Every structure is written in C-alpha cells, then in structure tokens.
Amino acid sequence: MTGRHNLMNALAASAVATALKVKPELIANALRSAKPPRMRGEVIDFAAGFTVVDDSYNSNPRSLLSMVHTLAEASENVKRRVVIAGEMLELDCMSARCTGKRAAKSPGWASMFCGVVRGLAAEMVTAASEEGMKTTRFFESSETAATAALDEVSAGDLILVKGSRSVETDKIVAALKGEVPACGR
C-alpha cells in the first residue's frame, strides 16, 4: 500500500485484531496481501515507463501532503515527480493558500512539477509560487489536465493524481489508461 501513513492504518488494524485474539500469523498474512481499493493509492505501471499513483477518490490537505511526502521518498527509477491535485471543495480560500504554502515547503516538493485542477486550487498555485515553487500550472478542468498529462508524460515519471470526487481527477487516470497500455502489477 502506498504511503507511510498506511503504516499507521496497519498498526491500528493489527492492534484491533490482537485485542480480538486473532493469531499473529493470520494478521501478518492479511497485511501482506492487503491492496488499496480502486482510486485510493492504487499504483499503476504503464508500458511507456511511467507510474501513476491513483489517489483520485478523495482529498484533504493532510492526505495530499502525506502523499507528496511519499512521492518525495520514492527514488527507484524515478526521473521526475509529478503531482496533479484537484480542488478540495471543503476548503476556503485561506485554507487552499495554506495548503499551497505547506506543500511548497514539503521535502522533495521543490523538484516536482505540480498541476492543480479547478476553482480554489488556483489559490494553491499562487501560494506555492509565492513560496518559490517554479513549476506549477492551473487547469480549469480535469479534461484539460488530462490533455496536458498526455502531452507531457515521459518514461521515469512518478505521477500522483489526487482530488475530491466532484473534481473528477479520475478522468486524468482514465485518459492515460485509454492512450497508454498499463502493465500488470
């Protein structure tokens, strides 16, 4: 499962199972075979040599920053890290700006390309740019972000796609899958 934050989930599940007297080997087997649900940190390798982490089911500032840290830590065969984040509809203007600033200060973020999709996500771009992040773009819709992704993706890219459901960032992943064959994982 993608992301260090899932370690906390695994520990919580293990603690509950232990409290319910489940045998440790059963807990270990269950954790070993755990897979993320669709659009919740699902890792998709593409034949063209890039990888997408599809976390397009939902988003909030904490989960976005956690996944950004995960991308920053990835090093194996990664040439470029790309974050395409959708508007978080629960946020107001100040919260979106704060998220953009915090993201720009996150370890490893400076080396990433960032695209944000729709509405108040523009405030994230503005705030991140004010903090010195150079490679940011705003897209009016997931469709325009998908077009840009198809034009710009290359071998060695590690791409996080994250956003609230109503922003439909899953369309970006679908566009990539529609144009480029995926490999089995």
Sequence and secondary structure as in RCSB ss.txt:
>XXXX:A:sequence
MTGRHNLMNALAASAVATALKVKPELIANALRSAKPPRMRGEVIDFAAGFTVVDDSYNSNPRSLLSMVHTLAEAS
ENVKRRVVIAGEMLELDCMSARCTGKRAAKSPGWASMFCGVVRGLAAEMVTAASEEGMKTTRFFESSETAATAAL
DEVSAGDLILVKGSRSVETDKIVAALKGEVPACGR
>XXXX:A:secstr
  STHHHHHHHHHHHHHHHTT  HHHHHHHHHT    TTSSEEEEBTTS EEEEETT   HHHHHHHHHHHHH  
TT SEEEEEEE  TT  HHHHHHHHHHHHHSTTGGGEEEEEESTTHHHHHHHHHHTT   EEEESSHHHHHHHHH
HH  TTEEEEEE  GGGTTHHHHHHHHHHS B   
